[in-house]
Amino acid sequence: MDLLNTLVDKGLRRELPTREEALAVLATSDDELLDVVAAAGKVRRQWFGRRVKLNYLVNLKSGLCPEDCSYCSQRLGSKAEILKYTWLKPDDASKAAAAGVAGGAKRVCLVASGRGPTDKDVDRVSETISAIKEQNEGVEVCACLGLLSDGQAERLRAAGADAYNHNLNTSEATYGDICTTHDFSDRVSTVQQAQAAGMSACSGLIAGMGESDADLVDVVFALRELDPDSVPVNFLIPFEGTPLAKEWNLTPQRALRILAMVRFVCPDIEVRLAGGREVHLRSLQPLALHLVNSIFLGDYLTSEGQAGKDDLAMIEDAGFEVEGTDTTTLPEHRRPCGEQVAAAPETDAEAPAATVPAPSDEARRDLVSVRRRGAGTDLPPNA
């Protein structure tokens, strides 16, 4: 397909596709899906090899948010039956983070509900960052606290925050349809404040809120213009008790096409498979690893995710490897001066022929279950 050949060539050169090309990816058919995944996979492997970065969320303060973001289970007026609690103590947050690090996470993401932090909140989070870094050598810490006021980004950076997350979520043209208590420009400003303070910017989107293909392309191009180091792609989890509870718009195939489009537009940026992957990709989650180079390990802010051990097994079974703390995520041309340089990923032209993995010495008896239902028993069959 000429479109995919063009997009691969552009991705290997870090050249931005046109809007028309990005829209064409979203318009491809299910019959073309594996070709789309294979093409975007070439771009992913060029810049990130077969590494998968693991990130772990710690929800520092859950629920009771004064903002009215329609997609959010923590929003003002939400009737979703989620956990609600005030700020975790730094020691408790550090213990929660340690569980993720023990599971293989390289980055811990500290998130708190609310419009934005007070100066006292920044002090509290700064103490939490210090506790996590003292106990977990080499771990990255990303803060996600909402809209920032003057000077707060600098204080978080001074406290040791490596990154700051604030998603754009949807296109500027439709932002007012999902939120009225702040606007698109507020979000852009916060990302820019984080960048100016020397933090790595993390900003992404939510797909599946009823947006058009043009909206998706708009927000991804807006993200590319902001030039964050990582772009989380969330798929709406339609919580009962929120305004978007009936928005079940995604199929696994649609979700993969969205991820491929993001990879083509952001070839050398960390693309993270975020919330909703289990809900919408389901059994096709392993295919997404050919498009993204980063995922969240375990649970999300207010919903449960796939078990961490299952995430690790999925990565291994799909032929990928977990990125270690001794490896730099971003390609060399995107790293700050002086940052450690890891071995360059293999390009398709340099990659050795695929080999059959050696048998594991560890017997996976947990995968074998004796049938005790169906024919010959009093229990119903598994059908």
Backbone hydrogen bonds, N-H to C=O, Kabsch-Sander energy under -0.5 kcal/mol:
donor,donor_aa,acceptor,acceptor_aa,energy
5,N,1,M,-2.1
6,T,2,D,-2.5
7,L,3,L,-2.3
8,V,4,L,-2.6
9,D,5,N,-2.4
10,K,6,T,-2.4
11,G,7,L,-2.7
12,L,8,V,-2.4
13,R,9,D,-0.9
13,R,10,K,-0.5
14,R,11,G,-0.8
15,E,10,K,-3.2
22,A,18,T,-2.1
23,L,19,R,-2.6
24,A,20,E,-1.9
25,V,21,E,-1.5
26,L,22,A,-1.4
27,A,23,L,-1.2
28,T,25,V,-1.2
32,E,29,S,-0.9
33,L,30,D,-1.2
36,V,32,E,-2.1
37,V,33,L,-2.6
38,A,34,L,-2.4
39,A,35,D,-2.2
40,A,36,V,-2.5
41,G,37,V,-2.2
42,K,38,A,-1.3
42,K,39,A,-0.6
43,V,39,A,-1.1
44,R,40,A,-2.3
45,R,41,G,-2.6
46,Q,42,K,-1.8
47,W,43,V,-1.5
48,F,44,R,-2.2
49,G,45,R,-1.6
51,R,48,F,-1.9
52,V,321,E,-2.3
53,K,293,N,-2.6
55,N,295,I,-1.9
56,Y,107,R,-2.5
57,L,299,D,-0.5
58,V,109,C,-2.7
60,L,58,V,-1.1
60,L,111,V,-3.1
61,K,111,V,-0.8
62,S,85,Y,-1.5
65,C,74,Q,-2.2
70,S,178,I,-3.1
72,C,69,C,-1.5
75,R,72,C,-1.1
76,L,67,E,-3.1
78,S,75,R,-1.9
79,K,241,G,-2.3
82,I,80,A,-2.0
85,Y,62,S,-1.7
88,L,60,L,-1.8
93,A,89,K,-2.5
94,S,90,P,-2.4
95,K,91,D,-2.0
96,A,92,D,-2.0
97,A,93,A,-2.4
98,A,94,S,-2.2
99,A,95,K,-1.3
100,G,96,A,-1.2
101,V,97,A,-2.3
102,A,98,A,-2.5
103,G,99,A,-1.2
104,G,101,V,-1.5
105,A,100,G,-2.5
106,K,54,L,-2.7
107,R,54,L,-1.5
108,V,140,E,-2.9
109,C,56,Y,-3.2
110,L,108,V,-0.6
110,L,142,C,-3.3
111,V,58,V,-2.4
111,V,109,C,-0.6
112,A,144,C,-2.0
113,S,61,K,-2.1
122,V,118,T,-2.1
123,D,119,D,-1.9
124,R,120,K,-2.2
125,V,121,D,-2.8
126,S,122,V,-2.5
127,E,123,D,-2.0
128,T,124,R,-1.8
129,I,125,V,-2.7
130,S,126,S,-2.2
131,A,127,E,-2.1
132,I,128,T,-2.3
133,K,129,I,-2.5
134,E,130,S,-2.2
135,Q,131,A,-1.4
136,N,132,I,-1.2
139,V,136,N,-1.6
140,E,106,K,-2.7
142,C,108,V,-2.9
143,A,163,A,-2.3
144,C,110,L,-2.6
147,L,115,R,-2.9
152,Q,149,S,-1.9
153,A,149,S,-0.6
155,R,151,G,-1.7
156,L,152,Q,-2.3
157,R,153,A,-2.4
158,A,154,E,-2.3
159,A,155,R,-1.5
160,G,156,L,-0.5
160,G,157,R,-1.3
161,A,156,L,-2.4
162,D,141,V,-2.3
163,A,141,V,-1.6
164,Y,200,S,-2.2
165,N,143,A,-2.7
166,H,202,C,-2.3
168,L,204,G,-1.6
169,N,204,G,-2.1
170,T,168,L,-2.1
174,T,171,S,-0.5
175,Y,171,S,-0.7
175,Y,172,E,-0.6
177,D,174,T,-1.6
178,I,174,T,-0.6
178,I,175,Y,-1.6
179,C,175,Y,-1.5
186,D,183,D,-0.7
187,R,183,D,-1.2
188,V,184,F,-2.1
189,S,185,S,-2.5
190,T,186,D,-1.8
191,V,187,R,-2.0
192,Q,188,V,-2.2
193,Q,189,S,-2.2
194,A,190,T,-2.1
195,Q,191,V,-2.1
196,A,192,Q,-2.5
197,A,193,Q,-1.5
198,G,195,Q,-1.5
199,M,194,A,-2.3
200,S,162,D,-2.8
202,C,164,Y,-2.4
203,S,230,S,-2.2
205,L,232,P,-2.0
206,I,169,N,-2.4
207,A,234,N,-2.9
216,L,212,S,-1.9
217,V,213,D,-2.4
218,D,214,A,-2.6
219,V,215,D,-2.5
220,V,216,L,-2.0
221,F,217,V,-2.5
222,A,218,D,-2.2
223,L,219,V,-2.1
224,R,220,V,-2.4
225,E,221,F,-2.0
226,L,222,A,-1.7
227,D,223,L,-1.8
229,D,201,A,-2.1
230,S,201,A,-1.5
231,V,270,E,-3.3
233,V,272,R,-3.3
234,N,205,L,-2.7
234,N,232,P,-0.7
235,F,275,G,-3.4
236,L,207,A,-3.1
239,F,237,I,-2.0
242,T,239,F,-1.4
244,L,70,S,-0.9
245,A,242,T,-1.7
247,E,244,L,-1.8
248,W,246,K,-1.7
249,N,247,E,-0.9
255,A,251,T,-2.4
256,L,252,P,-1.9
257,R,253,Q,-2.1
258,I,254,R,-2.1
259,L,255,A,-2.1
260,A,256,L,-2.3
261,M,257,R,-2.3
262,V,258,I,-2.3
263,R,259,L,-2.3
264,F,260,A,-2.4
265,V,261,M,-2.0
266,C,262,V,-2.4
269,I,266,C,-1.2
270,E,229,D,-2.1
271,V,269,I,-0.5
272,R,231,V,-2.1
272,R,270,E,-0.6
273,L,294,S,-3.2
274,A,233,V,-2.3
274,A,272,R,-0.7
277,R,274,A,-1.1
280,H,276,G,-2.3
281,L,277,R,-2.1
282,R,277,R,-1.2
284,L,281,L,-2.6
285,Q,282,R,-1.6
287,L,284,L,-0.8
288,A,284,L,-1.0
288,A,285,Q,-1.0
289,L,285,Q,-0.7
289,L,286,P,-1.0
290,H,287,L,-1.6
291,L,288,A,-2.0
292,V,288,A,-2.4
293,N,271,V,-1.9
294,S,271,V,-0.9
295,I,53,K,-2.5
296,F,273,L,-1.1
297,L,55,N,-3.5
300,Y,303,S,-2.6
310,D,307,A,-0.7
311,D,307,A,-1.8
312,L,308,G,-2.2
313,A,309,K,-2.0
314,M,310,D,-2.4
315,I,311,D,-2.2
316,E,312,L,-2.2
317,D,313,A,-3.1
318,A,314,M,-1.8
319,G,316,E,-1.6
320,F,315,I,-2.6
321,E,50,R,-2.5
323,E,52,V,-2.7
327,T,324,G,-1.5
334,R,331,P,-1.9
335,R,332,E,-1.3
339,E,336,P,-2.0
342,A,340,Q,-0.6
350,E,347,T,-0.7
351,A,347,T,-1.7
363,A,361,D,-0.6
365,R,363,A,-1.3
367,L,364,R,-1.8
368,V,365,R,-1.3
369,S,367,L,-0.6
374,G,379,L,-1.5
377,T,374,G,-2.1
383,A,381,P,-1.6
